[in-house]
Amino acid sequence: MSEKQIFQPNPEFAKEARIGSMEAYNALQKRALEDYEGFWGDAAREKIDWIEPFSGVLDEANAPFVKWFDGGKLNVAAQCIDRHLDTRKNKAAIIFEGDRGDVQTITYLDLYKNVNRFANLLKEDFGVTKGDRVVIYMPMIPEAAYAMLACARIGAIHSIVFGGFSAEALKDRIEDAEAKVVITADGAFRKKKPYMLKPVVDAALEGDTPVEKVLVVERNEEEVTWKAGRDYSYNELIQGKSAVCEAEVMDSEDPLFLLYTSGSTGKPKGVQHNSAGYILWAQMTMEWVFDVKENDTYWCTADIGWITGHTYIVYGPLAMGATTVMFEGVITYPDAGRPWAMVENHRINQFYTAPTAIRVLHKMGEDEPKKYDLSTLKVLGTVGEPIDPPAWKWYYEEVGSSKCAIVDTYWQTETGGHIVSPLPGATPIKPACATLPLPGIIAEILDPATGEKVGVDETGYMCITRPWPSQIRGVWGDAERYVKSYFGDVKKDGKAVYFTGDGAVYDADGYITITGRTDDVINVSGHRMGTAEVEAAIKKHANVAEVAVVGRPHELKGEGIFAYIVLKSDEGVADEVEEVKAINTIIKQEIGNIAVCDDIIFAPGLPKTRSGKIMRRILRAIAKGEKITQDISTLEDPSIVATLEKIVNG
Ligand code: WTA
């Protein structure tokens, strides 16, 4: 199979698909181009249950601060739950599979009641009101989804922090959002053993904190400490709460949630998404890209701590009235057949995961898919990083029996939902290629110098040149950073356009392949990591004078973290193993296990220009084991390059 090979959509599938041909795709995209507001206005009227209709579609007067569907009133939780009660009250909304194999089916009616009780608890016992920030630090259990939707129901803004982040990282995010409440769990189960979250919250709240109350879902029932007047058991407080809670009437542009993500500085950004535009696109992309049918069961393996979990485990599937699977465990436990056993057991029709997971499942269990009945599968998705052709091929042939479409969905926290992706019933796919912009998304690869579209095979900047409904609305508390981070690099026709931070290239068919970040953000196992964040953590080590962190290719993780460290004592390192351990311990404390370095190299110096700028390009090349061919004569000390090459590559 060559990289150029094209796979046509399965004709049986295409017949039933919402967008069933390239003609249909082209017609939608043409309509969007010719009548942008008409396209989006119609979609919003059709898809959203408005409490009050909107008056304007797009308001660009204050660009890049834009408004969509101004004047409209809605409630996102009602969009995801209440409106389905007439037709789907006994349909499974969430199928939960625990780490130990325990299964819970939560119908739309159950979901309605559980979310309302949760919302009443937050209102009555914790005094949470519209606009308050609530941090959610939770395992993958149904209560995490209830917590999100309960916030949406009462107009509180949730900010989920991935359960793998450390106390320090959690503290930073709590403080930046000035959260009043934290929702957590004692812990949960991983590989049949309990693990803990509440102690991390305790540590994050030491000293001054804006947090008044902590709600603890008792999942694993391990011993935790309870601070009187601050910590409360969800399992106790939820008893006797009313299953009716009126949905707060929200404006289209009222914030729905914050989600912190890495950028090119040490401080994570609180990406803000608002109500109407976000939920509209979450629902539309679910319908188009996964093409979930009424009786289907859909599973996304992400964690709710990332945007994929927000949009494609909770909001998107529920907004369209689908059945979404939530999984607490580890996909390779008890063996690498676990996901395929789950596909067979739950008769899953759409499966969505990250290339890292595919690589691991391939490596650990190449023949596992054969042992299970995977015939229900129709669409396979990937997200988070470029997928390599061998992993793609295995996914396509062994998991999908060469009959499922693979949707390589390209998007990011800031875009809210997919922006470039195949449509399973329409787009001829090419391995490891995100293909074409979705209808309504004006995504273009531009030359940053001229703002012109690049030619075939020329790498340029992946931009979105018109505002779209689910776009980031701001960086929490930092309007300037929003403008600078996303609208500072590329101008088209003199107008600042949204730049994703990724490079991309067109092929002769106009298909888009994402080539990776152009900034100092790396992608480790599909998790976005700012090298500056890792550097800031390492600098907390008393003996570190200088540090530079770069990404290097990694067989399973996509990218690994490579740190060059100059120590203060110049007598060399007394005990390298101990020093590496100490540095990784600091990283675990400051960020979490996900940021632990794959390689740490102690160096006598770093390659710098005479003005003191670290030449990361050189460091990246050395970490990759590449020969340095570029001119290094402008360096303050060119000899450092040979020294580093010797240390790293021998
Ligand atoms: C990368 C995850 C190649 C990209 C949804 C982007 C991808 C970053 C793909 C966003 C893909 C995501 N092909 N690269 N299909 N999808 N990326 O915010 O670099 O965690 O900017 O959102 O992941 O990561 P984030």
Residues whose N, C-alpha, C, O or C-beta is under 5 A from the ligand:
A	BS01	WTA	I307 T382 V383 G384 E385 P386 D408 T409 Y410 W411 Q412 T413 T500 D502 I514 R517 G526 R528
